[in-house]
Amino acid sequence: MNWIEWARGRSIGGSLRRGSLVLALAAWALPASATTIAFLTPVGVARRLHDGLDEQARARGVATRFAYAPDGAGDEQIAQARRLIAERADALVVVPVDSAARE
């Protein structure tokens, strides 16, 4: 298995969302200088995940921003990413809403 397959979540049951969660949580273990992390996710992401990521970030003194887009609204998610970059977010964690981007 190569790193792309692992990053897409294929090593943990094929779930892209679970794979993204593993990557996001693994990032917490690494030293970072980010002060604002933005998460761009599909609308259906569980509230529990949102709350857990926000809680962990606050415990480390890191601000979070969340942006949601409906499935298939890739253009909307790209606009959200551009806005967050313009607002100087230090890091972006993106779960693509466009199914073509997941392949």
C-alpha positions in Angstrom: 0.0 0.0 0.0 1.4 3.4 -0.9 0.9 6.7 1.0 -1.9 7.9 -1.3 -4.0 4.8 -0.6 -3.4 5.2 3.1 -4.2 8.9 3.0 -7.5 8.2 1.2 -8.4 5.8 4.0 -8.2 2.6 2.1 -6.1 1.0 4.8 -8.9 1.5 7.4 -11.9 0.0 5.7 -12.1 2.4 2.7 -13.7 5.2 4.6 -12.4 8.6 3.5 -13.8 10.3 6.5 -12.2 7.9 8.9 -8.9 8.3 7.0 -9.2 12.1 7.2 -9.9 11.8 11.0 -6.8 9.7 11.4 -4.7 12.2 9.5 -6.1 15.1 11.5 -5.6 13.4 14.8 -2.1 12.4 13.8 -1.3 16.0 13.1 -2.0 16.9 16.7 0.9 14.7 17.8 3.4 16.6 15.7 4.8 20.0 16.9 3.2 22.8 14.9 3.3 26.6 14.9 -0.2 27.0 13.5 -2.5 29.3 15.4 -5.6 28.8 13.2 -6.6 25.6 11.6 -9.6 25.6 9.2 -11.6 22.4 8.5 -13.5 22.2 5.2 -15.9 19.2 5.2 -19.1 17.9 3.8 -22.3 19.0 5.5 -22.9 15.5 6.9 -19.9 15.4 9.1 -20.9 14.4 12.6 -21.2 17.1 15.2 -19.2 14.9 17.6 -16.2 15.0 15.2 -16.5 18.8 15.1 -16.7 19.1 18.8 -13.8 16.8 19.4 -11.5 18.6 17.0 -12.5 22.0 18.4 -11.9 20.7 22.0 -8.5 19.3 21.2 -7.5 22.5 19.4 -8.5 24.7 22.3 -6.6 22.6 24.7 -3.5 23.4 22.6 -4.2 27.1 22.2 -5.2 26.8 18.5 -8.2 28.5 17.0 -10.4 26.5 14.7 -12.7 27.5 11.8 -15.2 25.2 10.2 -16.7 25.5 6.8 -19.3 23.1 5.3 -20.4 22.4 1.8 -23.1 20.0 0.5 -21.9 16.9 -1.4 -21.1 17.7 -5.0 -20.6 21.4 -4.4 -16.9 21.5 -5.2 -17.0 25.1 -6.4 -18.5 26.2 -3.1 -15.8 24.4 -1.2 -13.1 25.9 -3.4 -14.5 29.4 -2.7 -14.5 28.6 1.1 -10.9 27.5 0.9 -9.9 30.7 -1.0 -11.7 32.8 1.6 -10.0 31.0 4.5 -6.6 31.4 2.8 -7.3 35.2 2.3 -8.2 35.4 6.0 -4.8 33.9 6.8 -5.7 30.5 8.2 -2.4 28.8 9.1 -3.5 25.3 8.0 -6.4 23.7 6.0 -7.8 20.2 6.5 -10.0 19.3 3.6 -12.4 16.4 3.1 -13.5 16.9 -0.5 -17.2 17.2 -1.3 -16.7 16.5 -5.0 -16.7 12.7 -5.6 -14.3 13.2 -8.6 -11.7 14.6 -6.2 -11.9 11.5 -4.0 -10.6 9.2 -6.6 
